[in-house]
Amino acid sequence: MKFKMIATDFAIDLGTSNILVYKKGEGLIINEPSSLVLDENHTKVIAVGQQAKDMLGKTHEDIQVVKPIKNGVITDFNLTEAMLNYFFDKVNVGFSLIQPRVVIVIPSGITDIQKRAVEDAALHAGSRDIILVDESLACAYGMNLAPNEPKGILLINMGAGTSQVAVISLNGIVVSSTINKGGDYLDEKIVDYFREEKSLEIGKNTAEEVKIKLASLKVKDGNNEMEVNGKDLNDSRPNTVKVLSSELVTCILPFADEVCEMVLATLEKTPPEISSDIKKNGFALSGSLSQLSGLAEYIEKKIGLKSYRSEDPSKDAILGAGQILEDPDKFLQYRK
């Protein structure tokens, strides 16, 4: 067994869809689905990460694919600990006398009890010290927006499980709102659409592919077309149907409107000095769902502000957590 005196510190983003890991001095080293496969007794972990996601919808009754993190919150402590053990071992192979410091990204608005559950899972998995970072604040660091400075930042973070609006200044959240809807919610709406309008049953992975490749709020994309495979609900045979981008707007638009309403409600609670900064600079978009075609433009039009985002919004939070890992004093400034 490999032995090290001191384990390497790292940061981890416990996302509903994916777990990302940043290793100190090396950068982003892991990006895998936050899924597990359990045996028939639900006591043994058979597969983790991408291998587990590939089994989704293809297992028999003796094994089950589960996600121990829902809407960014731990729903099963033991399974989350098992998953953390897997990723901890991938970062630091073998035994270390001094365990690592770990920066963990957590969703905005979770309760103290939920925060404690995250800390306990990380401690049991083998951490010596834990720094919890609000996801919106981590995204602001990852986008190099200098959230430690005395200026107002409006950030909309849309991930798989939750969508959050936060006003940030001086390493803190001035005001925020969260809804438990994101990419997974839209996948479910797409599954429902195919079942009700196309008489076709599709799996979650297929729905996600349709969302990424075809879903759009841009009028010019309306005639974009895609063939989708699934099971015909009339005769249970495999079938293929065609769907237009314009047909999927009804799946997306209610969610987009709810995000806009959440932004406007948050702005109402924002102090005037910060509001002037937001008026000048617009709002930041982060999270994997922010890349959905036409969504940024739709929100801009509804709330009357311009938007900006990084090259890869899905990695903003983990890159920000990595910055905090490399220089924790900058993050801890102005904090209790």
C-alpha positions as CSV (number, residue, x, y, z in Angstrom):
1,M,0.0,0.0,0.0
2,K,1.3,3.4,-1.0
3,F,2.1,5.7,2.0
4,K,2.3,9.5,2.2
5,M,3.0,11.6,5.3
6,I,0.6,14.4,4.2
7,A,-2.4,13.9,1.9
8,T,-2.9,16.4,-0.9
9,D,-5.6,19.0,-0.3
10,F,-8.5,19.2,-2.8
11,A,-11.8,20.8,-3.5
12,I,-15.0,19.0,-4.5
13,D,-18.3,20.1,-6.0
14,L,-21.1,17.8,-4.8
15,G,-23.5,18.4,-7.7
16,T,-26.8,16.7,-8.3
17,S,-25.7,15.6,-11.7
18,N,-21.9,15.5,-11.5
19,I,-19.1,15.5,-9.0
20,L,-16.1,17.5,-9.9
21,V,-12.7,17.4,-8.0
22,Y,-9.9,20.0,-8.1
23,K,-6.6,18.8,-6.7
24,K,-4.2,21.4,-5.2
25,G,-1.4,22.2,-7.5
26,E,-2.9,20.2,-10.4
27,G,-6.3,21.6,-11.1
28,L,-9.5,19.8,-12.2
29,I,-8.8,16.1,-12.2
30,I,-12.2,14.4,-11.9
31,N,-15.6,15.1,-13.6
32,E,-18.0,12.1,-13.1
33,P,-21.7,11.6,-12.7
34,S,-22.9,11.5,-9.0
35,S,-24.5,8.0,-9.4
36,L,-24.1,4.7,-7.7
37,V,-25.2,1.2,-8.5
38,L,-26.2,-1.0,-5.6
39,D,-26.7,-4.8,-5.3
40,E,-30.1,-6.5,-4.7
41,N,-29.7,-5.9,-0.9
42,H,-28.8,-2.3,-1.3
43,T,-25.7,-2.9,0.8
44,K,-22.8,-3.2,-1.7
45,V,-21.7,-0.6,-4.2
46,I,-21.1,-2.2,-7.6
47,A,-20.3,0.9,-9.7
48,V,-19.7,4.6,-9.2
49,G,-19.6,7.6,-11.5
50,Q,-19.7,7.3,-15.3
51,Q,-19.9,3.5,-15.1
52,A,-23.0,3.8,-12.9
53,K,-24.7,6.4,-15.2
54,D,-24.1,4.2,-18.2
55,M,-26.2,1.5,-16.5
56,L,-29.2,3.8,-16.0
57,G,-32.4,2.3,-17.5
58,K,-30.5,-0.9,-18.4
59,T,-30.4,-2.8,-15.1
60,H,-32.4,-5.8,-14.0
61,E,-34.4,-6.0,-10.8
62,D,-31.5,-7.2,-8.7
63,I,-29.5,-4.0,-9.0
64,Q,-30.5,-0.4,-8.8
65,V,-28.9,2.9,-9.9
66,V,-29.3,5.6,-7.3
67,K,-28.3,9.3,-6.8
68,P,-27.6,10.1,-3.1
69,I,-27.6,13.8,-3.8
70,K,-30.8,15.4,-4.9
71,N,-31.2,19.2,-5.5
72,G,-27.7,19.6,-4.2
73,V,-28.6,18.1,-0.8
74,I,-27.6,14.8,0.7
75,T,-30.6,12.4,0.8
76,D,-28.7,9.3,1.9
77,F,-25.8,9.8,4.3
78,N,-24.3,6.3,4.0
79,L,-24.4,6.3,0.2
80,T,-22.9,9.8,0.0
81,E,-20.1,8.7,2.3
82,A,-19.4,5.6,0.1
83,M,-19.3,7.9,-3.0
84,L,-17.0,10.3,-1.2
85,N,-14.7,7.5,-0.2
86,Y,-14.4,6.5,-3.8
87,F,-13.4,10.0,-4.9
88,F,-11.2,10.6,-1.9
89,D,-9.3,7.4,-2.8
90,K,-8.9,8.5,-6.4
91,V,-7.3,11.8,-5.2
92,N,-5.0,10.3,-2.6
93,V,-4.1,6.7,-3.3
94,G,-3.0,4.7,-0.3
95,F,-2.6,5.7,3.3
96,S,-1.7,9.2,4.7
97,L,-0.8,10.0,8.2
98,I,-2.2,13.6,7.9
99,Q,-5.6,13.7,6.1
100,P,-6.4,16.4,3.5
101,R,-8.1,19.7,3.9
102,V,-11.2,19.8,1.7
103,V,-13.1,22.7,0.2
104,I,-16.7,21.6,-0.5
105,V,-19.2,23.5,-2.6
106,I,-22.7,23.6,-1.2
107,P,-26.0,25.0,-2.6
108,S,-27.3,28.4,-1.6
109,G,-30.0,28.3,1.0
110,I,-29.5,24.8,2.5
111,T,-30.2,24.5,6.2
112,D,-27.6,24.1,9.0
113,I,-28.7,20.5,9.4
114,Q,-28.0,19.8,5.7
115,K,-24.6,21.6,6.0
116,R,-23.8,19.3,9.0
117,A,-24.7,16.3,7.0
118,V,-22.2,17.3,4.3
119,E,-19.5,17.9,6.9
120,D,-20.1,14.6,8.7
121,A,-20.0,12.7,5.4
122,A,-16.7,14.3,4.5
123,L,-15.2,13.7,7.9
124,H,-16.1,10.1,7.9
125,A,-14.6,9.8,4.4
126,G,-11.3,11.1,5.7
127,S,-10.9,14.9,6.0
128,R,-9.0,16.7,8.6
129,D,-10.4,20.2,7.9
130,I,-13.4,21.3,5.9
131,I,-14.3,24.6,4.3
132,L,-17.9,24.9,3.1
133,V,-18.4,27.4,0.2
134,D,-21.7,28.6,-1.1
135,E,-22.1,27.5,-4.7
136,S,-23.0,31.0,-6.0
137,L,-19.9,32.5,-4.3
138,A,-17.7,29.7,-5.7
139,C,-19.1,30.4,-9.2
140,A,-18.2,34.1,-8.8
141,Y,-14.6,33.1,-7.9
142,G,-14.5,30.7,-10.8
143,M,-15.6,33.5,-13.2
144,N,-12.9,35.8,-11.7
145,L,-15.5,38.4,-10.6
146,A,-13.6,39.3,-7.4
147,P,-16.5,38.7,-5.0
148,N,-14.2,39.7,-2.1
149,E,-14.3,43.3,-3.2
150,P,-17.0,45.9,-2.1
151,K,-19.1,45.7,-5.3
152,G,-22.4,44.1,-6.1
153,I,-22.6,41.0,-8.3
154,L,-25.8,39.5,-9.5
155,L,-25.3,35.8,-10.4
156,I,-27.8,33.3,-11.7
157,N,-26.6,29.7,-11.3
158,M,-28.7,27.0,-13.0
159,G,-27.5,23.4,-12.5
160,A,-29.1,20.0,-12.6
161,G,-31.0,20.1,-9.4
162,T,-31.4,23.7,-8.4
163,S,-31.5,27.2,-9.8
164,Q,-30.2,30.0,-7.6
165,V,-30.1,33.8,-7.8
166,A,-27.7,35.5,-5.5
167,V,-26.5,39.1,-4.9
168,I,-22.8,38.9,-3.8
169,S,-20.5,41.4,-2.1
170,L,-17.5,41.2,0.3
171,N,-17.4,37.3,0.3
172,G,-21.0,37.1,1.3
173,I,-24.5,36.6,0.0
174,V,-26.4,39.8,0.4
175,V,-29.7,38.3,-0.7
176,S,-30.6,35.1,-2.6
177,S,-33.5,32.9,-3.8
178,T,-33.5,29.2,-4.8
179,I,-35.9,26.9,-6.6
180,N,-35.5,23.1,-6.7
181,K,-35.7,23.0,-10.5
182,G,-32.9,22.7,-13.0
183,G,-31.7,20.5,-15.8
184,D,-33.1,17.3,-14.3
185,Y,-36.5,19.0,-14.0
186,L,-36.4,19.9,-17.7
187,D,-35.4,16.3,-18.5
188,E,-38.5,15.1,-16.7
189,K,-40.7,17.6,-18.7
190,I,-39.2,16.3,-22.0
191,V,-39.9,12.7,-20.9
192,D,-43.5,13.7,-20.2
193,Y,-43.8,15.5,-23.5
194,F,-42.8,12.5,-25.5
195,R,-45.1,10.2,-23.5
196,E,-48.2,12.5,-23.9
197,E,-47.6,14.0,-27.4
198,K,-45.6,11.4,-29.2
199,S,-46.8,8.2,-27.5
200,L,-43.1,7.3,-27.0
201,E,-41.4,6.3,-23.8
202,I,-37.8,7.5,-23.5
203,G,-35.2,7.3,-20.8
204,K,-33.6,10.1,-18.8
205,N,-30.3,9.9,-20.7
206,T,-32.2,10.2,-24.0
207,A,-34.2,13.2,-22.6
208,E,-30.9,14.9,-21.5
209,E,-29.5,14.4,-25.0
210,V,-32.6,15.9,-26.6
211,K,-32.3,18.9,-24.2
212,I,-28.7,19.5,-25.0
213,K,-28.9,19.0,-28.8
214,L,-32.3,20.4,-29.7
215,A,-34.0,22.4,-27.0
216,S,-33.9,26.2,-27.7
217,L,-35.8,29.4,-27.0
218,K,-34.5,31.0,-30.2
219,V,-37.2,31.5,-32.9
220,K,-34.6,30.8,-35.6
221,D,-34.0,27.3,-34.2
222,G,-37.6,26.3,-34.4
223,N,-37.3,24.1,-37.4
224,N,-34.3,22.2,-36.1
225,E,-35.2,18.5,-36.1
226,M,-34.0,15.4,-34.3
227,E,-34.8,11.7,-34.5
228,V,-35.5,10.2,-31.1
229,N,-35.6,6.4,-30.2
230,G,-37.8,4.9,-27.6
231,K,-40.6,2.4,-26.9
232,D,-44.0,2.9,-28.6
233,L,-46.7,3.1,-25.9
234,N,-49.3,1.7,-28.2
235,D,-47.7,-1.6,-29.1
236,S,-44.5,-1.7,-26.9
237,R,-42.2,-2.0,-29.9
238,P,-39.0,0.0,-30.4
239,N,-39.9,3.2,-32.4
240,T,-38.3,6.3,-33.7
241,V,-40.1,9.7,-34.0
242,K,-39.0,13.1,-35.2
243,V,-39.3,16.2,-33.1
244,L,-38.8,19.9,-33.8
245,S,-37.1,22.4,-31.5
246,S,-40.2,24.5,-31.5
247,E,-42.2,21.7,-30.0
248,L,-40.1,21.6,-26.9
249,V,-40.6,25.3,-26.1
250,T,-43.5,24.4,-23.9
251,C,-41.2,22.3,-21.8
252,I,-38.7,25.1,-21.2
253,L,-40.7,28.4,-21.1
254,P,-42.5,27.9,-17.7
255,F,-39.1,27.2,-16.1
256,A,-37.5,30.3,-17.8
257,D,-40.4,32.5,-16.6
258,E,-40.0,31.2,-13.0
259,V,-36.3,32.0,-13.1
260,C,-37.1,35.6,-14.3
261,E,-39.7,36.0,-11.5
262,M,-37.1,34.8,-9.0
263,V,-34.5,37.4,-10.3
264,L,-37.0,40.3,-10.1
265,A,-38.1,39.3,-6.6
266,T,-34.4,39.2,-5.5
267,L,-33.7,42.6,-7.1
268,E,-36.6,44.1,-5.1
269,K,-34.7,43.1,-1.9
270,T,-31.3,44.4,-3.1
271,P,-29.8,47.5,-1.4
272,P,-29.7,50.6,-3.8
273,E,-25.9,51.0,-3.8
274,I,-25.6,47.4,-5.0
275,S,-28.4,47.8,-7.5
276,S,-26.4,50.6,-9.2
277,D,-23.5,48.1,-9.7
278,I,-25.8,45.6,-11.2
279,K,-27.4,48.1,-13.5
280,K,-23.9,49.0,-14.8
281,N,-22.5,45.5,-15.1
282,G,-25.5,43.3,-15.8
283,F,-25.7,39.7,-14.4
284,A,-23.5,36.6,-14.5
285,L,-24.8,33.3,-15.7
286,S,-23.3,30.1,-14.4
287,G,-24.1,26.4,-14.3
288,S,-24.5,23.8,-17.0
289,L,-28.1,24.8,-17.8
290,S,-27.1,28.4,-18.5
291,Q,-25.8,27.1,-21.9
292,L,-29.2,26.1,-23.1
293,S,-29.8,27.8,-26.4
294,G,-31.7,31.1,-26.2
295,L,-32.1,31.0,-22.4
296,A,-29.7,33.9,-21.7
297,E,-31.3,36.1,-24.3
298,Y,-34.8,35.4,-23.0
299,I,-33.8,36.3,-19.4
300,E,-32.0,39.5,-20.6
301,K,-35.2,40.6,-22.4
302,K,-37.5,39.9,-19.5
303,I,-35.4,41.6,-16.8
304,G,-33.8,44.3,-18.9
305,L,-30.1,43.6,-18.1
306,K,-27.3,42.3,-20.1
307,S,-25.6,38.9,-19.3
308,Y,-22.2,37.4,-19.4
309,R,-20.7,34.0,-18.7
310,S,-17.5,32.0,-18.8
311,E,-16.4,29.6,-21.6
312,D,-17.5,26.6,-19.6
313,P,-20.2,27.5,-17.0
314,S,-20.4,23.9,-15.8
315,K,-17.0,24.3,-14.2
316,D,-17.3,27.7,-12.6
317,A,-18.0,26.4,-9.1
318,I,-15.2,23.9,-8.9
319,L,-12.7,26.3,-10.4
320,G,-13.7,28.9,-7.8
321,A,-13.4,26.3,-5.0
322,G,-10.0,25.5,-6.4
323,Q,-9.0,29.2,-6.0
324,I,-10.2,29.2,-2.4
325,L,-8.2,26.0,-1.8
326,E,-5.1,27.6,-3.1
327,D,-5.6,30.8,-1.1
328,P,-8.1,30.3,1.7
329,D,-7.2,33.6,3.4
330,K,-8.7,35.6,0.6
331,F,-12.0,33.7,1.0
332,L,-12.1,33.8,4.8
333,Q,-11.6,37.6,4.8
334,Y,-14.8,39.4,6.1
335,R,-16.2,36.1,7.4
336,K,-16.9,35.0,10.9
